Amino acid sequence: MAEFTMELNDEQKEVRDWLHGFAADVIRPAAAEWDEREETPWPVIQEAAKVGIYSLDFYAQQYFDPTGLGIPMAMEELFWGDAGIALSIVGTGLAAVGVLANGTEEQIGTWIPQMYGDPADVKVAAFCSSEPDAGSDVAAMRTRAVYDEAKDEWVINGTKTWATNGGIANVHVVVAVVDPDLGSKGHASFIVPPGTPGLAQGQKFKKHGIRASHTAEVILDNVRVPGSCLLGGKQKLDERLARARERARAGGGERVKNAAMATFEASRPAVGAMAVGTARAAYEVALDYAKTREQFGRPIIDNQGVAFQLADMRTQIDAARLLVWRASWMAVNGRPFTAAEGSMSKLYASETAKTVTAQAVQILGGNGYTREYPVERMHRDSAIYTIFEGTSEIQRLVIARTLSGMPIR
Ligand SMILES: Cc1cc2nc3c(=O)[nH]c(=O)nc-3n(C[C@H](O)[C@H](O)[C@H](O)COP(=O)(O)OP(=O)(O)OC[C@H]3O[C@@H](n4cnc5c(N)ncnc54)[C@H](O)[C@@H]3O)c2cc1C
């Protein structure tokens, strides 16, 4: 087990500086344009692929870094550049992790390369779980997958929503109900290969922030996929469902629930790190501005009212990063999340990003309210962190339940 450290080692510093250079030289200068266009920034993704940032290898390397700091450091730097573009670059990772977590070696080898494409022809992937009536309440999912034994095919019907890269993805990973009596334990994940008939993009959402990232509905109308597209395979699914039915009969189910919770706790710090990146970016702009903007014959930072805001902003950002790094280290080293430390890190970092970017707009005054300065965009972007991957209210529920052991609602 790696000791917890707050110091990046030389190799990590090198990667951080390389990512920071890409964020500063390629992502940040393109941010305003793609925010206005509200389109996937394919040329930037392609640049990231050329230098090796948009690839499974890169993420796997960071993910398996035993200090746990690889992923948070990478996320913070890319999202420091711009949240919308960075999400376009890392969004495929969400689908890839779905396959890595549940897929067989053959499925991993077949589908993950098709999710990324190659630098000459980049592709993206989408992870489709949320539905119009199943957001925070995942168990309310209605998309149904039925097995056609005669053809060894699964037939999927339903409507997914809020899918990052939905409809433009080469590969879609779709979560569907296979046994409606088992609630969320009756769900399974499927690969929908490129060009499968019946899968179509529904409405593309016009969003408040992260506008360079494509978000859309995905309609599944009698989508037929081969049996080999069930992640993990039929035998594993049948065994899992049998265990869940047995536990339901015995009135249990805690162990399965705990395993799912551990997965969420492990992935949430990454979203916290994205939020730290956006918060740090806005804080830096505000600090520079406060030192140079003069009113009443002196820089505005000379006023305690402004200087104290900056002191609070930096304190909250550093506190958020420490929570994120702690949770990430715990995840990589298999430490039990006895106080829902993953949820804590996501909750605190995402709320910090909203507060800090709002303060940055205030410190820039009228300029902060215009698109001439980046803090206006960062403030809009920051609102996503308290919503996706579990809202702040859901994080508080998870923390409160973990601390109390009570079924708090
Ligand atoms: C830009 C964007 C990208 C996304 N990308 C993806 C993606 O790639 N794949 C995917 O599957 N999903 C994705 N999502 C979906 C996202 O995870 C959901 O929006 C989120 O889980 C919240 O669900 P909801 O929007 O239905 O809100 P709801 O669940 O309807 O919540 C509405 C409000 O009620 C509150 N609330 C709900 N239940 C409780 C409770 N028990 N106690 C207290 N408060 C409660 C919530 O906190 C929230 O404030 C994305 C969403 C957005 C906006």
The ligand as an SDF file (V2000), in Angstrom:
LIG
                    3D

 53 58  0  0  0  0  0  0  0  0999 V2000
  -24.5730   17.9770  -18.6230 C   0  0  0  0  0  0  0  0  0  0  0  0
  -24.9770   16.6550  -18.0660 C   0  0  0  0  0  0  0  0  0  0  0  0
  -24.2960   15.5040  -18.4340 C   0  0  0  0  0  0  0  0  0  0  0  0
  -24.6900   14.2550  -17.9560 C   0  0  0  0  0  0  0  0  0  0  0  0
  -24.0630   13.1230  -18.4030 N   0  0  0  0  0  0  0  0  0  0  0  0
  -24.6080   11.9090  -18.1180 C   0  0  0  0  0  0  0  0  0  0  0  0
  -24.1140   10.7330  -18.7510 C   0  0  0  0  0  0  0  0  0  0  0  0
  -23.1590   10.7560  -19.5280 O   0  0  0  0  0  0  0  0  0  0  0  0
  -24.7470    9.5460  -18.5070 N   0  0  0  0  0  0  0  0  0  0  0  0
  -25.8020    9.4730  -17.6540 C   0  0  0  0  0  0  0  0  0  0  0  0
  -26.3250    8.3770  -17.4680 O   0  0  0  0  0  0  0  0  0  0  0  0
  -26.2740   10.5590  -17.0130 N   0  0  0  0  0  0  0  0  0  0  0  0
  -25.7150   11.7870  -17.2370 C   0  0  0  0  0  0  0  0  0  0  0  0
  -26.2120   12.9200  -16.6310 N   0  0  0  0  0  0  0  0  0  0  0  0
  -27.3560   12.7860  -15.7320 C   0  0  0  0  0  0  0  0  0  0  0  0
  -27.0860   13.1890  -14.2930 C   0  0  0  0  0  0  0  0  0  0  0  0
  -26.3380   12.1960  -13.6460 O   0  0  0  0  0  0  0  0  0  0  0  0
  -28.4620   13.4660  -13.6290 C   0  0  0  0  0  0  0  0  0  0  0  0
  -28.9060   14.7010  -14.1600 O   0  0  0  0  0  0  0  0  0  0  0  0
  -28.3740   13.5100  -12.1320 C   0  0  0  0  0  0  0  0  0  0  0  0
  -28.1660   12.2230  -11.6230 O   0  0  0  0  0  0  0  0  0  0  0  0
  -29.6580   14.0790  -11.5080 C   0  0  0  0  0  0  0  0  0  0  0  0
  -30.8110   13.4840  -12.0120 O   0  0  0  0  0  0  0  0  0  0  0  0
  -32.0190   14.4000  -12.5220 P   0  0  0  0  0  0  0  0  0  0  0  0
  -31.4760   15.4190  -13.4370 O   0  0  0  0  0  0  0  0  0  0  0  0
  -33.0970   13.5220  -13.0130 O   0  0  0  0  0  0  0  0  0  0  0  0
  -32.5180   15.1850  -11.2230 O   0  0  0  0  0  0  0  0  0  0  0  0
  -33.5610   14.6470  -10.1340 P   0  0  0  0  0  0  0  0  0  0  0  0
  -33.1470   13.3140   -9.6400 O   0  0  0  0  0  0  0  0  0  0  0  0
  -34.9340   14.8050  -10.6440 O   0  0  0  0  0  0  0  0  0  0  0  0
  -33.3260   15.7050   -8.9650 O   0  0  0  0  0  0  0  0  0  0  0  0
  -33.9200   17.0110   -8.9630 C   0  0  0  0  0  0  0  0  0  0  0  0
  -33.6030   17.6660   -7.6310 C   0  0  0  0  0  0  0  0  0  0  0  0
  -34.1950   16.9000   -6.5480 O   0  0  0  0  0  0  0  0  0  0  0  0
  -33.2100   16.5570   -5.6080 C   0  0  0  0  0  0  0  0  0  0  0  0
  -33.4900   15.2350   -5.0390 N   0  0  0  0  0  0  0  0  0  0  0  0
  -33.8450   14.0860   -5.7010 C   0  0  0  0  0  0  0  0  0  0  0  0
  -34.0080   13.0800   -4.8250 N   0  0  0  0  0  0  0  0  0  0  0  0
  -33.7320   13.5760   -3.6020 C   0  0  0  0  0  0  0  0  0  0  0  0
  -33.7150   13.0290   -2.2730 C   0  0  0  0  0  0  0  0  0  0  0  0
  -33.9840   11.7380   -2.0520 N   0  0  0  0  0  0  0  0  0  0  0  0
  -33.3880   13.8530   -1.2510 N   0  0  0  0  0  0  0  0  0  0  0  0
  -33.1040   15.1610   -1.4660 C   0  0  0  0  0  0  0  0  0  0  0  0
  -33.0990   15.7390   -2.6800 N   0  0  0  0  0  0  0  0  0  0  0  0
  -33.4020   14.9560   -3.7340 C   0  0  0  0  0  0  0  0  0  0  0  0
  -31.9040   16.5230   -6.4050 C   0  0  0  0  0  0  0  0  0  0  0  0
  -30.7920   16.6570   -5.5550 O   0  0  0  0  0  0  0  0  0  0  0  0
  -32.1030   17.7090   -7.3350 C   0  0  0  0  0  0  0  0  0  0  0  0
  -31.7720   18.8930   -6.6670 O   0  0  0  0  0  0  0  0  0  0  0  0
  -25.7880   14.1680  -17.0560 C   0  0  0  0  0  0  0  0  0  0  0  0
  -26.4650   15.3380  -16.6690 C   0  0  0  0  0  0  0  0  0  0  0  0
  -26.0870   16.5620  -17.1710 C   0  0  0  0  0  0  0  0  0  0  0  0
  -26.8810   17.7790  -16.7700 C   0  0  0  0  0  0  0  0  0  0  0  0
  1  2  1  0
  2  3  1  0
  2 52  2  0
  3  4  2  0
  4  5  1  0
  4 50  1  0
  5  6  2  0
  6  7  1  0
  6 13  1  0
  7  8  2  0
  7  9  1  0
  9 10  1  0
 10 11  2  0
 10 12  1  0
 12 13  2  0
 13 14  1  0
 14 15  1  0
 14 50  1  0
 15 16  1  0
 16 17  1  0
 16 18  1  0
 18 19  1  0
 18 20  1  0
 20 21  1  0
 20 22  1  0
 22 23  1  0
 23 24  1  0
 24 25  2  0
 24 26  1  0
 24 27  1  0
 27 28  1  0
 28 29  2  0
 28 30  1  0
 28 31  1  0
 31 32  1  0
 32 33  1  0
 33 34  1  0
 33 48  1  0
 34 35  1  0
 35 36  1  0
 35 46  1  0
 36 37  1  0
 36 45  1  0
 37 38  2  0
 38 39  1  0
 39 40  1  0
 39 45  2  0
 40 41  1  0
 40 42  2  0
 42 43  1  0
 43 44  2  0
 44 45  1  0
 46 47  1  0
 46 48  1  0
 48 49  1  0
 50 51  2  0
 51 52  1  0
 52 53  1  0
M  END
$$$$
